[in-house]
Amino acid sequence: MRLAVIGTGYVGLVAGAGFSDFGNDVVCVDLDAARVERMRRGEIPIFEPRLEELVKRNLAAGRLSFTTRTAEAVPGADVVILAVGTPQGEHDGAADMRYIDEAAREVGRALDGFAVIVTKSTVPVGTADRIRALVAAETTHPFAVASNPEFLKEGDAVNDFMKPDRVILGVDDERAARVLRNLYTPFVRINDRIMVMDIRSAELTKYAANSMLAVRISFMNELALLAERVGADIEKVRKGIGSDPRIGPKFLFPGPGFGGSCFPKDIRALAHTARQHGATVEVVEAAERANNRQKRVLAERIKARFGGALAGKRIAVWGLAFKPETDDIREAPALTLIAELIEAGATVVGYDPAAMEPVRALGLALELAPDMYAAAEGAHALALVTEWKQFRGADLRRLRAAMAEPNLFDGRNIWDPEQVREHGFHYTAIGRGTLPR
Ligand SMILES: NC(=O)c1ccc[n+]([C@@H]2O[C@H](COP(=O)([O-])OP(=O)(O)OC[C@H]3O[C@@H](n4cnc5c(N)ncnc54)[C@H](O)[C@@H]3O)[C@@H](O)[C@H]2O)c1
């Protein structure tokens, strides 16, 4: 099949490369000319495991190409995939639809025959109708509009895309359903997990999935703070409830609050949609409030440890990306922590295995260290915010020797409290009865 993918970020690039790996001819479009130039050379503008080899292989095979011009990519395409960003807009949590709208118009102008226009971006319910109207205003060619929400996780995106748990196709047109089923059948050969449904249900499914996960995290974060007050260990509670098959063990890890390019904006957009339609999603709104509080917990604890003021204190922050195995720092809890520490007068030094460049580009009053131990050198406290694997096995003796004062704030409960204390650290975790009561 011939495909055009509009928008080549975390989703579009993985999808474009993944579809081409199954033998499709894929042209990926991005407005960002420098990005396109790099991708043409086989360079990956983002950090995503296994993506580079996938892109290089398909570039070399001639099945994958990049352009800045939608007008070059769309003619002759059977399927046009919209994968542009839908960030939070300026008003009331609503999604900013300007990239979708512009991409839809450009696609409409470039159509030269029937194509299925599929939205992979996360978009509010009703967006397919909006796209249909925008495209129809630009073309007389026939086309179908469909929804195919994406469920990949940054950090494991290639695996998720190539072996999806399920593929959701929102369609209202037989021909579009057939084309999209054919496109995805090779991805789900072992277990046919293609679910065909109406477009609005598909659009809502994506927000429902992200909101459910966000609610789980916020629930565990609130429970962790309660566990501290009542002298319980949230790690034991987590395992206790996770073994119930109705609950399951995933997404029950307390931490410094969730961030990233999806959960925060998607729960706000869902709440906005609910308000627009006279409905409520109070559970989801509460999850956001709890998360905003949780993102300040580490900073509050560090300040409390030093009696409130942090002038003259050097604080190391391990992990800047919003989660491991990505360089994405959008709404990352580390950024909230860093801002609060700087505000309180601390000198902050950060380290992340992948996200140094995006953080440097923010121009914060933050030192960046070349490795994890260099970050800890002379620090009065260390806060672990993102649970990269390399932090789990940290050499605690070396760490203790590097630091000026042995204060560890473990935002992800990755260390064994006893072992860390044996090395002489004052250790504070989340929900493990480690706070002085
Ligand atoms: N990142 C994730 O983990 C993830 C997972 C599932 C769904 N989503 C959703 O997928 C969508 C894309 O997310 P992302 O993280 O890949 O975004 P991103 O910001 O990384 O990438 C979007 C890209 O689209 C390009 N673009 C914007 N307008 C364009 C146009 N008219 N023509 C060509 N290119 C254009 C931008 O230059 C940018 O490179 C969002 O709606 C997001 O909510 C993201």
The ligand as an ORCA input file, in Angstrom:
! r2SCAN-3c Opt
* xyz 0 1
  N       3.937     10.693     22.208
  C       3.185      9.651     22.561
  O       3.599      8.789     23.339
  C       1.805      9.491     21.993
  C       1.142      8.256     22.120
  C      -0.133      8.124     21.578
  C      -0.742      9.196     20.949
  N      -0.085     10.391     20.869
  C      -0.745     11.491     20.156
  O      -0.192     11.559     18.840
  C      -0.100     12.915     18.413
  C       1.337     13.263     18.059
  O       2.125     13.154     19.220
  P       3.731     13.252     19.174
  O       4.204     13.045     20.555
  O       4.230     12.365     18.071
  O       3.882     14.772     18.742
  P       5.199     15.593     18.356
  O       4.973     16.958     18.842
  O       6.403     14.805     18.780
  O       5.203     15.573     16.757
  C       4.299     16.262     15.958
  C       5.029     16.622     14.659
  O       4.056     17.109     13.721
  C       4.688     18.113     12.941
  N       3.637     18.911     12.290
  C       2.749     19.775     12.843
  N       1.932     20.261     11.897
  C       2.278     19.701     10.729
  C       1.801     19.810      9.384
  N       0.754     20.580      9.056
  N       2.426     19.090      8.431
  C       3.470     18.290      8.734
  N       3.968     18.159      9.982
  C       3.370     18.843     10.957
  C       5.549     18.867     13.935
  O       6.590     19.575     13.286
  C       6.073     17.712     14.817
  O       7.337     17.226     14.375
  C      -0.691     13.743     19.546
  O      -2.051     13.945     19.302
  C      -0.522     12.860     20.754
  O      -1.452     13.122     21.763
  C       1.179     10.557     21.359
*
